């Protein structure tokens, strides 16, 4: 088997392939594993641009077993906060979104007692989801479940049918409109750091419930450390990974995938080919648009360019600070007025998520220092407008072809990055006096940075958005055909482009695709937990002053 892409989806696919007896090679165009799950060094600081929470980081759901099978968490400390996010309004008032429903209810009632009814409704749903999480199926794709398994799964959901139905059919924008307090009315839309206008209430429940169950923390070592752990598991299982290896074509003979051709002309022949890289690149370039169902063709020629179908990219500003700022909370979304939002090129919604990242990952900053990680959802077009030259390119360095080296984008692009940095620093210096003078190093990444590092279409981090036409079509095609293309044998799709969601979905896709491959090969699927290191440990950090706890109300 050859797997295209060494992100979490590709690494997961490789691990499960090795567990099931396939001799597997992963080819990755970067020199590092992880794809979007990465970090980089600036001076003595490590700027981590991915994991702010990891679904499945603690026990109590099938998500956790997947990470243990991949060796992602063993021997590490999982760090949790009692507050998932703080939303700070333009008037200086703040909402602390505690994930514990009783604590959250008490806090919200203190802020807006006149909104008791929607507050109690939301927290009641959150309580239900805390127990519902254990019943969510992640280990086996629904398409491979037998009739009895499906009925058993559906029966386990029956006690929660009403809360699932209501939370799935009510947009958060509509639910939040029930609040009379203006801050709550806006803040609820930013629980998940940025605004997701197409999201119903369900993913907000899912995230907060996971966080309350200590299953959405951050792993010691950060994002690249997580990817390195899965890479080690893959190698320990006997797999091979080739870096600086860019695939330019999927080899097809007699309607059967036979491997890949690399940019240097080399071929890697294989009985089975799995693509876990950018979906548009896979289907429209590597396969040249062949073997697409009408739904896939429409997705990748029309829908993909419609507004809101893909997760947007990010602009991220990193600041390495010479000293800590203890008044800085781990995670706060600042709602911005028009003047503060205007300099932030490409911003989708007037908000800025600010994390004092050393609270999450103290090992990534020198002792006695801190890291600011400030980000916002961003469209790529305004950055393309000021960029010149190639968006990504390959060059030979010391006799080896390298595909992710920096590219020259021109003076206007660099000026735009500095303008964003200055605007973020101005905003933070007003909030945290003296911060400007403590900046030792900085960096800014844009959606074009994402394109260069991963090749993802328009710099998206997570591919197709759920709850909209694009993501729903992907899910329907996977249910109808599995992670395959009708008419092309021995080829499969994996990773985030074969599903909707974040890292746990990418990891789950690897497990699922191997179950389809094993079915097609007529062999039983097997998976084992990595027992080479002890289970993860967990630590909880309180954010701010002690919180009240309310008894559940009607």
C-alpha positions as CSV (number, residue, x, y, z in Angstrom):
1,X,0.0,0.0,0.0
2,X,1.1,3.6,-0.7
3,X,-0.5,6.4,1.2
4,X,-0.3,10.0,-0.1
5,X,0.1,12.5,2.6
6,X,1.8,12.4,6.1
7,X,-0.8,14.4,8.0
8,X,-2.8,12.9,10.8
9,X,-5.1,11.2,8.3
10,X,-2.3,9.6,6.4
11,X,-0.4,8.6,9.5
12,X,-3.5,7.0,10.9
13,X,-4.1,5.1,7.7
14,X,-0.6,3.8,7.7
15,X,-0.8,2.6,11.3
16,X,-4.0,0.7,10.7
17,X,-2.7,-0.7,7.5
18,X,0.4,-2.1,9.3
19,X,-1.8,-3.5,12.0
20,X,-3.6,-5.4,9.3
21,X,-0.7,-6.9,7.5
22,X,-0.2,-4.4,4.7
23,X,3.4,-3.3,3.8
24,X,2.9,0.5,3.8
25,X,4.8,3.4,2.5
26,X,3.6,7.0,3.2
27,X,4.9,9.7,0.9
28,X,4.8,13.3,2.2
29,X,6.0,16.4,0.3
30,X,7.1,18.2,3.5
31,X,10.1,17.2,5.6
32,X,7.9,16.8,8.7
33,X,4.9,14.7,9.6
34,X,1.6,16.2,10.7
35,X,0.4,18.4,7.8
36,X,-1.7,21.1,9.5
37,X,-0.8,19.6,12.9
38,X,2.5,21.3,13.2
39,X,4.7,23.9,14.8
40,X,8.0,25.7,14.0
41,X,10.8,27.5,15.9
42,X,11.6,31.2,16.1
43,X,14.6,31.7,18.3
44,X,14.1,30.0,21.6
45,X,10.3,29.8,21.1
46,X,8.2,27.1,19.4
47,X,5.1,28.5,17.7
48,X,2.4,25.9,17.7
49,X,-0.4,26.6,15.3
50,X,-2.8,23.7,15.7
51,X,-4.1,21.9,18.8
52,X,-6.1,24.2,21.1
53,X,-8.3,21.2,22.1
54,X,-8.1,17.5,21.2
55,X,-11.3,15.6,21.2
56,X,-10.8,12.2,22.7
57,X,-7.9,13.2,24.9
58,X,-9.5,11.5,27.9
59,X,-11.5,8.3,28.5
60,X,-15.2,7.9,28.2
61,X,-15.7,7.6,24.5
62,X,-14.6,5.7,21.4
63,X,-12.5,8.7,20.4
64,X,-10.1,8.0,23.2
65,X,-9.4,4.4,22.1
66,X,-8.4,5.6,18.6
67,X,-5.7,7.9,19.9
68,X,-4.4,5.0,22.2
69,X,-4.3,2.7,19.2
70,X,-2.3,5.3,17.3
71,X,0.1,5.8,20.3
72,X,-0.7,9.5,20.3
73,X,-1.2,10.1,24.0
74,X,0.8,7.5,25.9
75,X,3.3,8.8,28.4
76,X,2.0,12.4,28.1
77,X,0.3,14.8,30.4
78,X,-3.2,16.0,29.1
79,X,-3.9,19.5,30.3
80,X,-7.4,20.8,30.9
81,X,-8.9,24.1,31.9
82,X,-12.3,24.5,33.6
83,X,-13.1,27.3,31.2
84,X,-13.3,26.4,27.5
85,X,-13.3,30.0,26.2
86,X,-13.9,33.5,27.4
87,X,-15.7,36.0,25.2
88,X,-14.9,39.6,25.9
89,X,-17.4,42.2,24.6
90,X,-16.6,45.6,23.2
91,X,-17.8,47.2,26.5
92,X,-15.3,45.2,28.6
93,X,-17.8,42.7,30.0
94,X,-16.9,39.0,29.6
95,X,-18.6,35.6,29.5
96,X,-16.7,32.6,30.8
97,X,-17.9,29.5,29.0
98,X,-17.3,26.9,31.8
99,X,-17.8,23.5,30.3
100,X,-19.4,22.1,33.5
101,X,-23.1,22.8,33.0
102,X,-23.8,23.6,36.6
103,X,-21.0,26.1,36.9
104,X,-21.9,27.6,33.5
105,X,-25.5,28.0,34.5
106,X,-24.6,29.8,37.7
107,X,-22.3,32.2,35.9
108,X,-24.7,33.0,33.1
109,X,-27.6,33.6,35.6
110,X,-25.3,36.0,37.5
111,X,-24.7,37.9,34.2
112,X,-28.2,37.9,32.9
113,X,-30.9,36.6,35.3
114,X,-33.6,37.9,32.9
115,X,-32.5,35.2,30.4
116,X,-33.0,32.3,32.9
117,X,-35.1,30.3,30.5
118,X,-32.7,30.0,27.5
119,X,-29.8,29.6,30.0
120,X,-31.4,26.6,31.7
121,X,-32.4,25.2,28.3
122,X,-28.9,25.3,27.0
123,X,-27.3,23.9,30.2
124,X,-29.9,21.1,30.4
125,X,-28.9,20.0,26.9
126,X,-25.3,20.2,27.8
127,X,-25.9,17.8,30.8
128,X,-27.5,15.3,28.4
129,X,-24.7,15.4,26.0
130,X,-22.1,14.6,28.7
131,X,-23.6,11.1,29.0
132,X,-24.5,10.9,25.3
133,X,-20.8,11.1,24.2
134,X,-20.1,7.5,25.3
135,X,-22.6,6.3,22.8
136,X,-21.3,8.2,19.7
137,X,-19.9,5.6,17.2
138,X,-16.4,6.3,16.1
139,X,-14.7,2.8,15.9
140,X,-16.8,1.4,13.0
141,X,-18.3,3.2,10.0
142,X,-22.0,3.0,9.9
143,X,-21.8,1.7,6.3
144,X,-20.2,-1.5,7.5
145,X,-22.5,-2.1,10.4
146,X,-24.9,-5.0,10.2
147,X,-28.7,-4.6,10.8
148,X,-28.4,-5.6,14.4
149,X,-25.5,-3.3,15.1
150,X,-27.4,-0.3,13.6
151,X,-30.5,-1.0,15.6
152,X,-28.4,-1.4,18.7
153,X,-26.7,1.9,18.0
154,X,-30.0,3.7,17.4
155,X,-31.6,2.2,20.5
156,X,-28.7,3.7,22.6
157,X,-29.7,7.1,21.2
158,X,-33.4,6.9,22.0
159,X,-33.2,8.5,25.5
160,X,-31.5,11.5,23.9
161,X,-33.6,11.7,20.8
162,X,-35.3,15.0,21.7
163,X,-32.1,16.9,22.6
164,X,-30.3,15.6,19.5
165,X,-33.2,16.5,17.3
166,X,-33.5,20.0,18.8
167,X,-29.8,20.7,18.8
168,X,-29.4,19.5,15.2
169,X,-32.3,21.5,13.8
170,X,-31.7,24.8,15.6
171,X,-28.9,27.1,14.4
172,X,-26.8,28.7,17.1
173,X,-27.5,32.0,15.5
174,X,-31.2,31.4,16.1
175,X,-30.8,30.0,19.6
176,X,-28.6,32.9,20.7
177,X,-31.2,35.4,19.4
178,X,-33.4,34.2,22.4
179,X,-31.2,36.1,24.8
180,X,-32.2,39.6,25.7
181,X,-28.7,40.4,27.1
182,X,-26.7,41.8,24.1
183,X,-23.5,40.2,25.2
184,X,-24.9,36.7,25.6
185,X,-26.8,37.1,22.3
186,X,-23.5,37.7,20.5
187,X,-21.1,35.7,22.7
188,X,-22.8,32.3,22.3
189,X,-21.9,32.4,18.6
190,X,-18.2,32.6,19.6
191,X,-18.0,29.7,22.0
192,X,-15.9,27.7,19.5
193,X,-13.4,30.7,19.3
194,X,-14.7,31.9,15.9
195,X,-18.2,32.4,14.5
196,X,-19.7,29.5,12.6
197,X,-22.9,30.9,11.1
198,X,-24.0,27.5,9.6
199,X,-23.5,25.5,12.8
200,X,-26.5,24.2,14.7
201,X,-26.3,23.9,18.5
202,X,-25.2,20.3,18.4
203,X,-21.4,20.8,17.8
204,X,-21.4,23.4,20.6
205,X,-22.9,20.8,23.0
206,X,-20.5,18.1,21.7
207,X,-17.4,20.3,22.3
208,X,-18.4,21.6,25.7
209,X,-19.5,18.2,26.9
210,X,-16.2,16.6,25.8
211,X,-14.4,19.4,27.6
212,X,-16.4,18.9,30.7
213,X,-15.6,15.2,30.6
214,X,-11.9,15.9,30.5
215,X,-11.7,14.7,26.9
216,X,-10.9,17.8,25.0
217,X,-7.6,18.9,26.6
218,X,-4.2,19.6,25.0
219,X,-1.4,17.0,24.9
220,X,2.1,17.7,26.3
221,X,4.5,18.4,23.5
222,X,2.0,20.2,21.3
223,X,0.8,19.6,17.8
224,X,4.0,18.5,16.2
225,X,4.7,16.3,19.2
226,X,1.3,14.6,18.6
227,X,2.2,14.0,15.0
228,X,5.7,12.7,15.9
229,X,4.1,10.2,18.4
230,X,1.8,8.7,15.6
231,X,4.8,8.7,13.3
232,X,6.8,6.6,15.8
233,X,3.9,4.2,16.2
234,X,3.8,3.8,12.4
235,X,7.5,3.1,12.2
236,X,7.4,0.7,15.2
237,X,4.7,-1.2,13.3
238,X,7.1,-1.6,10.4
239,X,5.9,1.2,8.1
240,X,8.1,3.4,5.9
241,X,7.7,7.1,5.4
242,X,9.4,9.1,2.7
243,X,9.7,12.9,3.1
244,X,10.3,15.5,0.4
245,X,8.4,13.2,-1.9
246,X,5.7,15.0,-3.9
247,X,3.2,13.0,-5.8
248,X,2.3,14.3,-9.2
249,X,0.2,11.4,-10.6
250,X,-1.7,8.4,-9.4
251,X,-0.8,5.5,-11.7
252,X,-3.8,3.8,-13.3
253,X,-3.8,0.7,-15.4
254,X,-6.9,-1.1,-16.6
255,X,-9.1,1.0,-14.2
256,X,-7.0,-0.1,-11.3
257,X,-4.7,2.2,-9.1
258,X,-1.2,0.9,-9.3
259,X,0.8,3.4,-7.2
260,X,2.1,6.9,-7.7
261,X,4.6,8.9,-9.7
262,X,6.8,11.5,-7.9
263,X,7.9,14.9,-9.1
264,X,11.4,13.6,-9.7
265,X,10.0,10.9,-12.1
266,X,10.4,8.0,-9.7
267,X,7.4,5.6,-9.4
268,X,6.3,3.7,-6.3
269,X,4.2,0.7,-7.4
270,X,1.5,-0.6,-5.0
271,X,-1.4,-3.0,-4.9
272,X,-3.5,-0.4,-3.1
273,X,-3.3,3.4,-3.2
274,X,-4.8,5.7,-0.6
275,X,-4.9,9.5,-0.9
276,X,-5.0,11.4,2.4
277,X,-3.9,14.7,0.9
278,X,-5.9,17.7,-0.4
279,X,-9.1,16.5,-2.0
280,X,-9.0,18.9,-5.0
281,X,-5.4,17.9,-5.7
282,X,-6.2,14.3,-5.5
283,X,-9.3,14.2,-7.8
284,X,-8.7,17.0,-10.2
285,X,-4.9,16.8,-10.6
286,X,-3.5,13.4,-9.5
287,X,-6.4,11.6,-11.2
288,X,-7.0,14.2,-13.8
289,X,-10.7,14.4,-13.1
290,X,-11.4,10.8,-14.0
291,X,-13.7,8.4,-12.2
292,X,-15.8,11.1,-10.5
293,X,-19.4,10.5,-9.7
294,X,-21.7,13.4,-10.8
295,X,-21.9,14.4,-7.2
296,X,-18.1,14.5,-6.8
297,X,-17.6,16.3,-10.1
298,X,-20.1,19.0,-9.0
299,X,-18.4,19.2,-5.6
300,X,-14.9,19.8,-7.0
301,X,-15.8,22.0,-10.0
302,X,-18.5,24.2,-8.6
303,X,-19.5,23.7,-4.9
304,X,-15.9,24.1,-3.7
305,X,-15.8,27.7,-4.8
306,X,-19.1,28.7,-3.3
307,X,-18.9,30.8,-0.1
308,X,-19.2,28.8,3.1
309,X,-18.6,25.4,1.7
310,X,-15.1,25.0,3.0
311,X,-13.7,25.9,6.4
312,X,-11.9,29.2,5.9
313,X,-8.2,29.6,6.5
314,X,-6.6,31.5,9.4
315,X,-4.3,34.4,9.9
316,X,-2.2,33.8,12.9
317,X,0.0,36.2,14.8
318,X,2.6,34.7,17.1
319,X,4.5,36.8,19.7
320,X,7.3,35.4,21.8
321,X,7.3,37.5,25.0
322,X,10.3,37.9,27.3
323,X,8.1,37.6,30.4
324,X,4.8,36.0,31.4
325,X,1.6,38.0,31.6
326,X,-0.3,36.2,34.4
327,X,-3.4,38.4,33.8
328,X,-3.7,36.8,30.3
329,X,-6.2,34.0,30.2
330,X,-5.5,30.8,28.3
331,X,-8.1,31.5,25.7
332,X,-10.2,34.7,25.0
333,X,-12.2,35.7,22.0
334,X,-12.2,39.5,21.8
335,X,-15.2,41.0,19.9
336,X,-13.9,43.9,17.9
337,X,-15.3,47.2,16.9
338,X,-15.0,48.4,13.3
339,X,-11.8,50.4,13.9
340,X,-9.9,47.4,15.4
341,X,-11.1,45.0,12.8
342,X,-10.4,47.1,9.8
343,X,-6.6,46.5,9.6
344,X,-7.0,42.8,9.9
345,X,-6.8,41.8,6.2
346,X,-9.4,39.3,5.1
347,X,-11.2,39.0,8.4
348,X,-14.5,37.2,8.2
349,X,-16.1,38.2,11.5
350,X,-15.0,41.1,13.8
351,X,-13.3,39.0,16.4
352,X,-9.8,37.9,17.5
353,X,-9.1,34.8,19.5
354,X,-6.1,35.3,21.8
355,X,-4.3,32.5,23.6
356,X,-1.5,32.8,26.1
357,X,0.0,29.6,24.8
358,X,2.5,28.9,27.5
359,X,-0.4,28.1,29.7
360,X,-1.1,25.2,27.3
361,X,2.4,24.2,26.4
362,X,5.0,25.6,28.9
363,X,7.7,23.4,27.3
364,X,7.4,25.4,24.1
365,X,8.6,28.6,25.6
366,X,11.8,29.4,27.6
367,X,11.4,29.6,31.4
368,X,10.0,32.9,32.5
369,X,8.5,33.8,29.1
370,X,5.2,33.5,27.3
371,X,3.7,33.1,23.8
372,X,0.7,34.9,22.3
373,X,-1.2,33.0,19.7
374,X,-3.8,35.4,18.1
375,X,-5.9,34.2,15.2
376,X,-8.9,35.0,13.1
377,X,-10.9,33.3,10.3
378,X,-9.7,34.7,7.0
379,X,-10.5,34.6,3.3
380,X,-7.5,34.0,1.0
381,X,-8.5,36.4,-1.8
382,X,-7.2,39.6,0.0
383,X,-3.9,38.0,0.5
384,X,-3.6,36.8,-3.1
385,X,-4.3,40.3,-4.1
386,X,-1.1,41.5,-2.5
387,X,1.1,38.5,-3.3
388,X,3.3,38.0,-6.3
389,X,5.0,35.0,-7.7
390,X,4.3,31.3,-7.1
391,X,2.2,30.1,-4.2
392,X,4.4,27.1,-3.8
393,X,7.3,25.7,-5.6
394,X,10.0,23.1,-5.6
395,X,13.7,23.7,-5.5
396,X,16.8,21.5,-5.3
397,X,18.8,22.0,-2.1
398,X,22.0,20.0,-1.5
399,X,21.0,17.5,-4.2
400,X,17.5,16.9,-2.9
401,X,14.2,18.3,-4.2
402,X,12.4,20.4,-1.5
403,X,8.8,21.4,-1.8
404,X,7.9,23.6,1.1
405,X,10.7,26.2,1.2
406,X,9.7,29.9,1.6
407,X,8.7,31.6,-1.6
408,X,9.0,35.3,-2.5
409,X,5.6,37.0,-2.4
410,X,6.7,40.6,-2.8
411,X,6.9,43.8,-0.7
412,X,3.2,44.4,-0.6
413,X,2.5,41.0,1.0
414,X,5.2,41.5,3.6
415,X,3.9,45.0,4.4
416,X,0.4,43.6,4.8
417,X,1.7,41.0,7.3
418,X,3.4,43.7,9.3
419,X,0.3,45.8,9.3
420,X,-1.7,42.9,10.8
421,X,1.0,42.3,13.4
422,X,1.0,46.0,14.4
423,X,-2.8,46.0,14.7
424,X,-2.8,43.0,16.9
425,X,0.0,44.3,19.1
426,X,-1.8,47.7,19.5
427,X,-4.9,45.9,20.6
428,X,-3.1,43.7,23.1
429,X,-0.9,46.5,24.4
430,X,-4.1,48.4,25.4
431,X,-5.4,45.4,27.2
432,X,-2.0,44.3,28.7
433,X,0.1,47.3,29.4
434,X,3.7,46.9,28.5
435,X,3.2,43.8,26.2
436,X,4.6,45.7,23.2
437,X,8.0,46.2,24.9
438,X,8.4,42.5,25.8
439,X,8.2,41.1,22.3
440,X,11.4,39.1,21.5
441,X,10.3,37.4,18.3
442,X,7.2,37.3,16.1
443,X,5.8,35.6,13.1
444,X,2.6,35.9,11.0
445,X,1.0,33.1,8.9
446,X,-1.7,33.5,6.4
447,X,-3.9,31.1,4.2
448,X,-1.1,31.3,1.7
449,X,1.3,29.9,4.3
450,X,-1.1,26.9,4.6
451,X,-1.1,26.5,0.8
452,X,2.7,26.4,0.8
453,X,3.0,23.9,3.7
454,X,0.2,21.5,2.8
455,X,-1.2,22.3,-0.6
456,X,-4.7,22.6,0.9
457,X,-7.2,24.2,-1.4
458,X,-7.5,28.0,-0.7
459,X,-5.6,27.5,2.5
460,X,-8.4,25.7,4.3
461,X,-7.4,23.8,7.5
462,X,-10.2,21.3,7.8
463,X,-11.7,20.9,4.3
464,X,-15.4,20.6,3.9
465,X,-17.7,22.2,6.4
466,X,-20.3,20.1,8.0
467,X,-24.0,21.1,8.1
468,X,-23.9,22.7,4.6
469,X,-24.4,21.3,1.1
470,X,-20.7,20.5,0.5
471,X,-20.1,18.5,3.7
472,X,-23.4,16.8,3.5
473,X,-22.7,15.7,-0.1
474,X,-19.4,14.2,1.0
475,X,-21.0,12.2,3.7
476,X,-23.7,10.9,1.3
477,X,-21.1,9.8,-1.2
478,X,-19.1,8.0,1.5
479,X,-22.2,6.2,2.7
480,X,-23.1,5.3,-0.9
481,X,-19.8,4.2,-2.2
482,X,-17.5,4.0,0.8
483,X,-14.2,5.9,0.7
484,X,-13.7,4.9,-2.9
485,X,-14.5,6.0,-6.5
486,X,-16.8,3.8,-8.6
487,X,-15.0,2.3,-11.6
488,X,-11.5,2.7,-10.1
489,X,-10.3,-0.4,-8.2
490,X,-7.8,-0.5,-5.4
491,X,-8.0,3.2,-4.7
492,X,-9.4,4.9,-1.5
493,X,-9.8,8.3,0.1
494,X,-8.8,9.1,3.7
495,X,-8.2,12.1,5.9
496,X,-10.3,15.2,6.4
497,X,-11.4,15.4,2.8
498,X,-13.1,12.1,3.2
499,X,-15.1,13.3,6.2
500,X,-16.0,16.6,7.9
501,X,-14.4,17.9,11.1
502,X,-11.0,18.1,12.8
503,X,-8.2,15.9,14.0
504,X,-10.2,13.2,15.5
505,X,-12.1,12.8,12.3
506,X,-8.9,12.6,10.3
507,X,-7.6,9.9,12.7
508,X,-10.9,8.1,12.5
509,X,-10.9,8.2,8.7
510,X,-7.7,6.1,8.7
511,X,-9.4,3.4,10.9
512,X,-12.5,3.5,8.7
513,X,-10.8,3.2,5.4
514,X,-8.8,0.2,6.5
515,X,-12.0,-1.5,7.5
516,X,-13.3,-1.0,4.0
517,X,-10.0,-2.3,2.5
518,X,-10.1,-5.4,4.7
519,X,-13.7,-6.0,3.7
520,X,-12.8,-5.8,0.0
521,X,-9.8,-8.1,0.6
522,X,-11.9,-10.6,2.5
523,X,-9.8,-10.4,5.7
524,X,-10.8,-9.5,9.2
525,X,-9.9,-6.1,10.5
526,X,-7.9,-5.8,13.7
527,X,-6.6,-2.9,15.8
528,X,-4.6,-2.9,19.1
529,X,-3.7,-0.3,21.7
530,X,-0.1,0.8,21.8
531,X,1.2,-0.6,25.1
532,X,4.8,0.6,24.7
533,X,4.3,3.5,27.2
534,X,2.0,4.2,30.2
535,X,-1.4,5.7,29.7
536,X,-1.7,9.5,29.7
537,X,-2.1,11.5,32.9
538,X,-4.4,14.4,33.4
539,X,-4.2,17.8,35.1
540,X,-6.9,20.4,35.5
541,X,-6.1,24.2,35.8
542,X,-8.7,26.6,37.2
543,X,-9.0,29.8,35.2
544,X,-9.7,32.9,37.2
545,X,-11.5,33.2,40.6
546,X,-13.5,30.2,42.0
547,X,-16.8,29.8,40.3
548,X,-20.3,29.2,41.8
549,X,-22.1,26.0,41.0
550,X,-25.8,26.0,40.4
551,X,-28.1,23.0,41.1
552,X,-29.7,21.9,37.9
553,X,-33.0,23.7,37.4
554,X,-36.1,22.9,35.3
